[in-house]
Amino acid sequence: MRVHRWWLSLIAAFLSPWPGPHVDAYVPIAWALVRARGESPDIAFWIIAGTLVAAAYLVWWLILSGIAAWMRRPQGKRDDL
């Protein structure tokens, strides 16, 4: 079974913490978006939230791509030691 990085990145992006003064609890981005949808915020909130999700997705995708590239590197003999 092959797990694609973009699915994992999307899930991790929505589980990433929402920035702000949430010192007492962990608030994932997905939960903040669900709660905001019921309160009908202005368009500026959705622009900020969309940018935040896109940035979190890109960071997670780069991390997972780096791990995948590191795992694929050849494990041959090293004669330079």
One Martini backbone bead per residue (centre of mass of N, CA, C, O) as a GRO file, in nm:
protein
   81
    1MET     BB    1   0.095   0.038   0.024
    2ARG     BB    2   0.045   0.372  -0.087
    3VAL     BB    3   0.136   0.683   0.041
    4HIS     BB    4   0.056   1.003  -0.012
    5ARG     BB    5   0.182   1.313   0.054
    6TRP     BB    6  -0.070   1.497  -0.001
    7TRP     BB    7  -0.257   1.367   0.207
    8LEU     BB    8  -0.081   1.404   0.456
    9SER     BB    9  -0.055   1.712   0.426
   10LEU     BB   10  -0.355   1.781   0.453
   11ILE     BB   11  -0.403   1.660   0.731
   12ALA     BB   12  -0.173   1.814   0.878
   13ALA     BB   13  -0.279   2.099   0.818
   14PHE     BB   14  -0.556   2.061   0.977
   15LEU     BB   15  -0.381   1.976   1.251
   16SER     BB   16  -0.268   2.231   1.284
   17PRO     BB   17  -0.211   2.502   1.456
   18TRP     BB   18  -0.367   2.777   1.561
   19PRO     BB   19  -0.291   3.092   1.565
   20GLY     BB   20  -0.257   3.230   1.892
   21PRO     BB   21  -0.416   3.273   2.221
   22HIS     BB   22  -0.382   2.933   2.287
   23VAL     BB   23  -0.262   2.838   2.581
   24ASP     BB   24  -0.485   2.623   2.705
   25ALA     BB   25  -0.513   2.509   2.395
   26TYR     BB   26  -0.560   2.299   2.127
   27VAL     BB   27  -0.605   2.439   1.788
   28PRO     BB   28  -0.712   2.341   1.506
   29ILE     BB   29  -0.780   2.450   1.196
   30ALA     BB   30  -1.042   2.291   1.146
   31TRP     BB   31  -1.193   2.392   1.402
   32ALA     BB   32  -1.183   2.693   1.333
   33LEU     BB   33  -1.345   2.668   1.064
   34VAL     BB   34  -1.604   2.544   1.179
   35ARG     BB   35  -1.670   2.771   1.383
   36ALA     BB   36  -1.667   3.010   1.174
   37ARG     BB   37  -1.900   2.921   0.988
   38GLY     BB   38  -2.126   2.982   1.209
   39GLU     BB   39  -2.034   3.307   1.234
   40SER     BB   40  -1.981   3.460   0.974
   41PRO     BB   41  -1.728   3.586   0.855
   42ASP     BB   42  -1.527   3.767   0.695
   43ILE     BB   43  -1.316   3.771   0.420
   44ALA     BB   44  -1.045   3.804   0.573
   45PHE     BB   45  -1.050   3.536   0.723
   46TRP     BB   46  -1.045   3.349   0.467
   47ILE     BB   47  -0.777   3.450   0.361
   48ILE     BB   48  -0.607   3.378   0.605
   49ALA     BB   49  -0.689   3.078   0.622
   50GLY     BB   50  -0.596   2.998   0.335
   51THR     BB   51  -0.300   3.078   0.375
   52LEU     BB   52  -0.246   2.895   0.618
   53VAL     BB   53  -0.311   2.624   0.484
   54ALA     BB   54  -0.109   2.650   0.250
   55ALA     BB   55   0.145   2.676   0.427
   56ALA     BB   56   0.112   2.411   0.585
   57TYR     BB   57   0.108   2.227   0.340
   58LEU     BB   58   0.390   2.302   0.230
   59VAL     BB   59   0.553   2.222   0.477
   60TRP     BB   60   0.461   1.923   0.492
   61TRP     BB   61   0.547   1.846   0.203
   62LEU     BB   62   0.849   1.910   0.240
   63ILE     BB   63   0.901   1.716   0.470
   64LEU     BB   64   0.802   1.452   0.328
   65SER     BB   65   0.992   1.479   0.082
   66GLY     BB   66   1.255   1.468   0.242
   67ILE     BB   67   1.211   1.190   0.365
   68ALA     BB   68   1.177   1.037   0.095
   69ALA     BB   69   1.459   1.112  -0.018
   70TRP     BB   70   1.623   0.993   0.217
   71MET     BB   71   1.509   0.695   0.181
   72ARG     BB   72   1.610   0.671  -0.139
   73ARG     BB   73   1.886   0.666  -0.090
   74PRO     BB   74   2.175   0.529  -0.131
   75GLN     BB   75   2.332   0.231   0.048
   76GLY     BB   76   2.615   0.212  -0.020
   77LYS     BB   77   2.932   0.214  -0.034
   78ARG     BB   78   3.200   0.369   0.160
   79ASP     BB   79   3.529   0.480   0.052
   80ASP     BB   80   3.587   0.771   0.201
   81LEU     BB   81   3.684   0.651   0.493
   0.00000   0.00000   0.00000
